Amino acid sequence: MAETLKIGVIVGTTREGRFADKALEWFEKKIAAREDMSYEVLDLREAALPFFDEVAPPAAKPVTDPKAQAWGERLKHFDGFIVLTAEYNHSIPASIKNAFDYAFEGWQRKPLGTVGYGGVGAARAVEHLRLVAINFGMVPVAGAVSIGGADFVKASQGTPISELGDHLEGPAKALLDDMAFWGWAAKNAKDEAEARKAA
Ligand SMILES: Cc1cc2nc3c(=O)[nH]c(=O)nc-3n(C[C@H](O)[C@H](O)[C@H](O)COP(=O)(O)O)c2cc1C
């Protein structure tokens, strides 16, 4: 079987009753249907990271908290990440920022995609997340899913996202196609850089 990319799908909010579970249920079907990638769900509720409390940033010094160590190690296994994000007060939920703050190596030079949801489809949060990602040498991809406006209201009230119509299919495909393109581009470039160093 051809090698596939390993994508981490990060569930970014943690509160009880979160909309994130609806977005995940829908999005998992899209990514599971891809033959060019495999995925795992990285749920920040399960990761249960403490609020950042280290003497130095992980880029400068390994973290000491055991849950954060496990989080950082787990990230290293993936070729890229898709974050399911809400918008909290015009930015990303603190849980997501904290999860980024708590690691370094595992984020490096990998593509970052988003499935945003909320009144404006988490548009402002997604833009902020892209800026954070650049600090880690990540590649924020252009393709993105945005579940906003009437879609968000209907889905919040119980309509499954899959029954909202087929207008989210195109953005989901664009997101996954971009993840595949930039995931391989980054992986190949890293392999070539290693080979050049060894030569
Ligand atoms: C603390 C907080 C701040 C919020 N701020 C915004 C916001 O700035 N823009 C927006 O569209 N929705 C905002 N909302 C509404 C969220 O889009 C909505 O509650 C969504 O379901 C949150 O995602 P979650 O259910 O996965 O936690 C906010 C919700 C919370 C809890």
PDBQT file of the ligand as one rigid body, heavy atoms in Angstrom, charges set to zero:
ROOT
HETATM    1  C1  LIG A 201     -16.356  32.508  25.926  1.00  0.00    +0.000 C 
HETATM    2  C2  LIG A 201     -17.110  32.542  24.626  1.00  0.00    +0.000 A 
HETATM    3  C3  LIG A 201     -16.877  33.552  23.739  1.00  0.00    +0.000 A 
HETATM    4  C4  LIG A 201     -17.516  33.556  22.492  1.00  0.00    +0.000 A 
HETATM    5  N1  LIG A 201     -17.198  34.524  21.575  1.00  0.00    +0.000 NA
HETATM    6  C5  LIG A 201     -17.673  34.412  20.304  1.00  0.00    +0.000 A 
HETATM    7  C6  LIG A 201     -17.170  35.256  19.274  1.00  0.00    +0.000 A 
HETATM    8  O1  LIG A 201     -16.340  36.111  19.486  1.00  0.00    +0.000 OA
HETATM    9  N2  LIG A 201     -17.649  35.083  18.025  1.00  0.00    +0.000 N 
HETATM   10  C7  LIG A 201     -18.569  34.106  17.721  1.00  0.00    +0.000 A 
HETATM   11  O2  LIG A 201     -18.944  33.951  16.558  1.00  0.00    +0.000 OA
HETATM   12  N3  LIG A 201     -19.069  33.300  18.689  1.00  0.00    +0.000 NA
HETATM   13  C8  LIG A 201     -18.635  33.424  19.966  1.00  0.00    +0.000 A 
HETATM   14  N4  LIG A 201     -19.085  32.583  20.948  1.00  0.00    +0.000 N 
HETATM   15  C9  LIG A 201     -20.143  31.619  20.617  1.00  0.00    +0.000 C 
HETATM   16  C10 LIG A 201     -19.540  30.343  20.074  1.00  0.00    +0.000 C 
HETATM   17  O3  LIG A 201     -19.357  30.455  18.671  1.00  0.00    +0.000 OA
HETATM   18  C11 LIG A 201     -20.432  29.122  20.360  1.00  0.00    +0.000 C 
HETATM   19  O4  LIG A 201     -20.753  29.094  21.745  1.00  0.00    +0.000 OA
HETATM   20  C12 LIG A 201     -19.766  27.827  19.984  1.00  0.00    +0.000 C 
HETATM   21  O5  LIG A 201     -20.677  26.781  20.168  1.00  0.00    +0.000 OA
HETATM   22  C13 LIG A 201     -18.517  27.595  20.846  1.00  0.00    +0.000 C 
HETATM   23  O6  LIG A 201     -17.862  26.408  20.485  1.00  0.00    +0.000 OA
HETATM   24  P1  LIG A 201     -17.893  25.121  21.441  1.00  0.00    +0.000 P 
HETATM   25  O7  LIG A 201     -19.394  24.813  21.617  1.00  0.00    +0.000 OA
HETATM   26  O8  LIG A 201     -17.163  24.037  20.738  1.00  0.00    +0.000 OA
HETATM   27  O9  LIG A 201     -17.300  25.518  22.760  1.00  0.00    +0.000 OA
HETATM   28  C14 LIG A 201     -18.453  32.553  22.185  1.00  0.00    +0.000 A 
HETATM   29  C15 LIG A 201     -18.697  31.538  23.112  1.00  0.00    +0.000 A 
HETATM   30  C16 LIG A 201     -18.028  31.511  24.298  1.00  0.00    +0.000 A 
HETATM   31  C17 LIG A 201     -18.271  30.370  25.262  1.00  0.00    +0.000 C 
ENDROOT
TORSDOF 0
